[in-house]
Amino acid sequence: MPEQAVACIECHRVTTPGLFADWAASRHAAANITCLDCHQASDEDADVSKAHFEYYNRSDMPYGKSQYKIPVAAVVTPKDCSRCHPDEVTQYSRSKHANTIEIMWKIDPWLNKGMNSDNERKTGCYYCHGTILKVKDGKLDSSTWPNVGVGRVNLDGSLGSCTSCHTRHRFSVMEARKPEACGQCHLGPDHPQIEIYKESKHGDIYDTFGDQYNWNAAGGTWTAGVDYRAPTCAGCHMSGSGKVMTSHDVTERLSWETQAPLTVRPSEFKAFPAKTDWKAERAKMKEVCLQCHGVAWVDDFYVDFDNAVEEYNEKYFKPAKAMLDDLYAKKLLDNTTFFDEELEVEYYELWHHEGRRARMGAMMMAPDYAWWHGFYECKNRFNRFMEGARELIEHNKPAYRYPDFPNTGGDTTKPEVIFGKK
């Protein structure tokens, strides 16, 4: 190791022992990849840590007075990781994960109508989706940092954070392969993939036999039936299986956009149309399934899933959307501020909560989410919405508007760093 790298390690061994221990147990450490390999920067880089310079020439530091004044990056980004992992970063850069800030600003009413505060966004929405990093007075701006969101916009122009899934400083392949890594963000009433997975047969097998899986198999070699008995999220959406290559683009292998209000093919998702053919991507996912299942099982499963999508689209979403548009046209609902009228909330949760759960439950074979948390609740929500709408139309009476919608005022300016380039 270079002497400068040894100085970093010896200092952090004392000042941040947890960080040091994680690195020391990592594959990086085994390959002599040190702090400097990831953190070293150029003086002119926007993300150089000026605060780090304060530690030079101090005699009270654990490793003694340092003679190495080397610029280091405060934030390690996918661009930095690409020096050793170019394919993974390229794949990730075209995924919905990396571009999720653009997606959310195109479709999310909470942001576009300023219906939550900036801090609510930072501690909630942006925690997973990512912030747009900024520097203030030579330090990372606290309104944007700390953050490891999957779509974080970094100061070097790159998108995302590899540590969303491979947390620092262990950067473990094992961790990213386990469903808990995905469950940090994919949970809750609107996209409960981790709960759905745990209910499914795949999740049951993982809970029972997961301690026997070979989590540390080399990348591209993690094999169904050899290294694991049932897939995790990564096993289906990212890992290599059979003839399907490993990919860090989670947009691949999808044949429907089940998180969208109206279920569409990925290439038709207006906020971020995929540059893929859904039939080719479904064939990839089927190839993953066929590592453990027969052809009839896989084909018939997709018949069920397609039927669930059609039923949601035709029986629930389209009639509700037509009624909502009619209420706006008749001025019975006010369209200037979303969520200040009860029927707007009912419509939103019909697709954003129950509708997603129904579709995702069907996709991931979780019957309780497909029915009781899904279509059953869709029926109840749909009936309340339609009955309330018919009553407004019958009496030609505008809906009651909540007089106080608390803690609004978030900035509604679309981020120029994203939309200024479009």
N, C-alpha and C positions, 0 to 999 in steps of 0.2 A: 504493500500500500504506500502511496505517497505520504510524506510526513504531514502534509496539510490535512489529509484525510484522517490520519491517526489523531491529530489535534482535535478534530471535530468529535471523533468517537470518544476520546478520553474525557472531553468536557461534558458531553451529553450522558456519558455513563453515570456522572455524578448529579448533574442538574436535572435531567429527565430520565431517571432509571427505567421507567416503564417503556418509554420510546426506545431506549437502547436495548432492552431485553427483547422487544418485538423484532427489532432489526437483527439482533444477534441470532435469533431462531429462524430467520428467513432464508429463502433460497438466494436472495440477493447477497446476504453475508457470506453464504457458502461459496459464492462465485466472486467474492472480493469486490462486490459492487457497494460502494460506500456513499456516505452523505453527499459528497461532492459530485458523484456521477449523476445524481438526480437534481441537486439543488444549485450547483454552480451556474452562475449567470454572467452576462456581460455588464459592464458599468452602465451602459445606456439602456438596459432593459427596464421596462415600465414596472416590473414586479420585483426589482431588487429591494431587499430588506435593508432600509437605512438604519433601523433599530439594531440590527445585528452588528453593525460597525461599532456600536457602543461597547461591545465586549472585547475589542482589541486593545492591546496595550494596558490591560488592567492586571495588576499583580495578584489580585485576590481570586482569579479564576482557578478552577480545580487543576488545570493542566499547566498552570503558571502563566506568565506573561506571554501572550501570543505574538509571534512575529509575522503571522500570515494574515494579511488583510485582503481577503478574497470576497468578491461580491457573490452573494447567494440569493436565490429566489425565495421569496416568502411563500409562494404557492407553486407546487409542482403540478404541471398541467399535462394533458394528453400530448401536447406538442413535445414536452420534455420526454415523456414515456416513449414517443415514437422513434427516438434514437435507437432503441433496442426492440421495440414492438411495433414496427410500421404497419403490418397487416391489420393487427387488432385495432389500432387507432383509426386507420382508414375505414374499416368496417363500422366502427362505432360512430364516426363522424357523419355517416349518412343515415343513422338510425333515428327513430322517434325520440329515444332517450336524449341524444345529443342536441336535438332541435326542439326540445319540449317548451322552451321559453317562447319561441316563435309560435308554436301551436297554441299555447294557452292564451297569448295575447290576441290571437285571431278569433278565439271562440269563447273565452271566459267572461261572463257578464260581471263577475265580482271585480275584475280588474278594469274592464272597459268602462264600467259605469261608476267606478270609485266607491263601491259599496262596502269596502272594508278599509281599515287603516293600513298605513305602510308597515307598521310593526306587526300587525296581524298577518300580513302577507309574508313578512320575513320569517316569523316564527312558525308559520303554518305552510302556506303554499310553496314558498321559495325554499323551504328546508329540503324538500324532495326535488322540486323542479329546477332549482338553482337560482342564484342571484347573478347580477351583472357586476362583477368586481370593480371597485373604484379605490383610488388612493386619495387620502386627505391628509395634508400636513406631513407628507412623507411616510404615512402609515396606511395600512389597509383600512378603509372606511368601515366603521362598526355597523353602518346600516346595510352593508353587503357582506360582512365577514363576522364570524366564521360560517363557512358553508361548503358542503361537498355534494350539492345537488347534481343530478345526472345531466342537467342541461346548462350548468353554470357557464357564463361567458367570462373567459379569463382575459387578463390584461395583455396576453400575447396573441389574442385573437382566436385561440382554440376554444372548442366547446366541450364542456363536461368535466367530469372528475373521475378518474379511474378508481379513486379511493371510495367512491360510493359503494362499490361491491367488494373491492380488494382493499380493505381498510389498512391504513398505515399503522406501523411501519413493518408489518408482517407481510402484507400483500399476498395473502394466502389464496391459492387456487382452491383449496378445500373450502374455505369460507364462502367464496363466490359460488361454489357448486351447491351449497346447501340452501334450502328454501327460505331459511331465516334471513339470508342476505336480501332477498327480494321482498320479504315481508316487512322490512323497515318502512317501505312506501306503499306497497300493494296490499292494503288492508283497509278495514273500516266499512262504513255503510255504502260507499259509492263504488269501491273497487276492491272487494275483499278476497283477492286471489289467494292470500295465504290461508285464510279460513276455509275457502273452498277447497284448496289443495289438501288441507289436513282432513277434511271430511271424505275426500275421494279415496278410492281403493289404493291409488298410488301413494297418497299421504299416509294411509294406514300401514302399508308395507314399509314406508320410510321410518315411521315411528317404531315399528317392531324390529326391523333389521338394519336400520341405518348405521348402527355402530359396527356393522360388519362390512360396510361398503369400503372400497379402496378409494378414498377421497383424494389421495395424492398422486394418482396416475398422471403421467405426463400429458400435457395439452395435446388434444387430437387423438388420444389413445383410450379415453375413458369409455369402456365398452359395456353395453347392456348384457346382463347375464354373466359377465366375467367380473366387472368391477362394481356393479350395482344391480339390484334385483328389480327395482322400479324407478322410473325417472323422477328427478326433481324439476323445478322450473327451468334450470339451466339445461338439464338433460333433453327436454323437449325443444326449447327455444334457441339454444346456443351451441350445445356440445355436438361434436361429430358423432354420427351413428350410421353404420353401414356405408353407403355411398355418399352420404351427406356430410359436407365439410363443416368443421367448426366455424362459427361466425359470431362476432360481437355486435352484429346488427340485428337487434331484436324485432325489427320490422319484417325480417324474412320469416318464412314459414306460415305467415298469416293469410287466411283466405277471406276473413271478414274483419271489419273494424267494429268490435262489439262495445267499445267505449263511446262511440259516436251516438248522437241522439237518434238518427235513422241509421240502421246498420247498412253499411255500404262496403264495396270491395276496397281494399287498401289504396288502389290507384285512383279511386273516386273520392277519397277523403280530402275535401277541398283545403283544409288547413295545412295539410302536409301530404300531398299525393305521393304514394310509393312509386318508384320507378321499376316495378316488378309486375309480373303476370301472376295473378292469384292462382291460376291452375298449376303453374310450375311450382309455386310456393307450397300449395296444398300437397303436391306430389312429394316434396321434401319432407313435410310433416308426416305424411303417410309412411314414408320410408323409415322415419324414426319409430312410429308405432309398430311397424312390421318387424322390428327387432324382437318383439315379444308376443305380438298378436297375429292371428290369421287374417287373410284378406277379407273374408266375409265380415269379421268383427269390425275391422277398420272401416270398410265401405259403409256398413250399416250404421255405424256410429255417426258418420258424416251425414247420412240421410236424416238422422234424428236432429243433429245440430242445425242443418239447413232448414228443417221444418220449424224448429224453435225460432230461428231468425225471421222466417216468413210470418209466423204467427205474431211475433212481437211487432214487426213493421206494420202489418196490415190490420191487425185487430186492436192494437193499443196506440202505437205512436201516430200513425197517419191520421186517424180520426181525431185524436186529441190535438194534434198540430193544426188541423183544419179548423177546429172549433176555436182554438186560441187566436188564429188569424182573423176569424170572423168577429170575435169579441173586440179585437183591436180596430178592425175596420168600422165597427159600429160605435166606437168610442166608449164602449162599456168597460174596457180596461185601458189603463194609461201606460203607454210604452216608453215614457221618458226615464223612469226609474224602475228597474226590475226588482221583484221580491217585496214591493210595498203593498201588494194585494194578495189575498190568500190563494186565489186561483193560479197566480203565477208560480207560487211555491209548489202547489199541487202538481202543476204541469212539469216543473223542473225536476221534482223528485220522482215523478213517474218514469222518466227516462234516465235520470242521473243516478238514482238509487235502485229502485225496484227493477227497472228495465235492464240495467247493467247486470244486476245480480242474477236475473233470470237467464240472460244470454250467457254470462260467464259460467254460471252453474251448469248449464247444459253443455258448454264447451269442455269443462273440466270434470264432468261426471260426478257432480255433487248434488244428489237429488233434493236434499233439504233446501239448498240455495236455489235450485232451479224452480222448485215449487213454492214452499212455504215462505221463504224470504224473497222469492222472485215473482212468478206469475200469479200466485195467490194475492200478494200485496199489490201487484199491478192492477188486478181486478178492483180491489178496494179503492185504490188511488184513482183509477179511471172513473169509477162510478161517482166518487165525490166531486171530481173535477167536472164531469159532464152534467151532473145534476145542478151544481152551482152555476154553471154556464147557462143552462136552459132557463134557470130562474131569472138570471139577469136579462136574458133576451125576452122572456115572457113579460116582464114588468118594465122593460126598456129603462133599467135603472143602473147607472154606473156602479161599479164595485166599490166597496168601502176601502179607503186607503189608510194605511197605518200612519198616524200623525208623526210618529217619531221612529226613525230607523237608526239605531245607535251606532256610533263610532264609525262613521263613513269618512270619506275625504282622501282616500288613497290616490296617488298621482295617476291620472289617466293618459298621460303622454306615452305613446308607443315608443319603445326604446330605439333610438336612432342607430345604435350600434348593430341592431338586427335589421330593422325595417328601412334604414337609410341606404342599405346596399341593394335593396330589392328593386 
